[in-house]
Amino acid sequence: MRVRFIFAPLMSLLFLSACQSPMTPELKQCAQQQYQCEQSCSATSTNATMAQDLCINQCIDEMNACKAQADALNQVK
């Protein structure tokens, strides 16, 4: 199912983040935004389409940028 496709990578990301460094509030916010973004992609497309894949890839890019920003912020603290 599509929900599993979205949920599994998100949980993997959260697990790996937890292993690499403490889960900061900023990283939790990034993960929440990622989840909401992917849910939005799923809501706009009912089946696996190229448009949905592009949307999810954009969510991943946004997550990577958010994570980098959160990591940089935590380096300053």
N, C-alpha and C positions, 0 to 999 in steps of 0.2 A: 504494500500500500504506500501511497505517497506520504502519509504522515510518518511512517517509519523511515522513509528516505530522508526526511527533514530532521526528525527527532534524533536519529542515530548519530549523524555528524555533530550535531549540537552537543549531545552528551559526551561524545568523544573529545570534543574541543574542551569542554569544561573539565573533564577528567585529566586530560593532558596538561591543561593550564594549572590545575591543582598540583600535579606532580612536579611541574617546573618551578612554580612560585606560588606564594599564597594567593588565594582568590581575594583580590581587593574589591572594594565597592565599585571602582571604575571598571574592572573586568566583568563584574556581575552585570553592570549596566550594559556593557558591550554585548554580552551574551543575551540579555533580554531584548536588546534592539535587533540582534541577529534573528532570534526566534520570531519576533513580530514581523520583521521584513519577510522571512520565508513563509510565514502564515499568510501574509498579504499576497505573495506570489501565488500561493496555492489557491487562494480565494478568487483570484482573477482568472485562473486557468483551471479547468476541471480535469484535464488530462495532461500527460507529459508532452509538452510541445517545446519547440525551439524557443519561443517567447518566454515560457516559464523557466527553461534552463538558463536563458540570459538573465532573467530577473534574479534567480538564485545565485548566479555567478556575481551579479552586482552586490547582492547581500554579502557574499563572502568577501568581496573586495572592501566593502564598507566595514566589515568585521575586522579585517586585517588592519585597516587604517585606524580603527578605534582602538584595537589592541596595542598598536605601536604608540599611539598617543597616550594611552593609559600607562604603558611601560615607561615612556619618557617622563610622564608626570610623577610616577613612583620613584624614578631615579633621582628626581629633584628633592623629594621628601626626605 
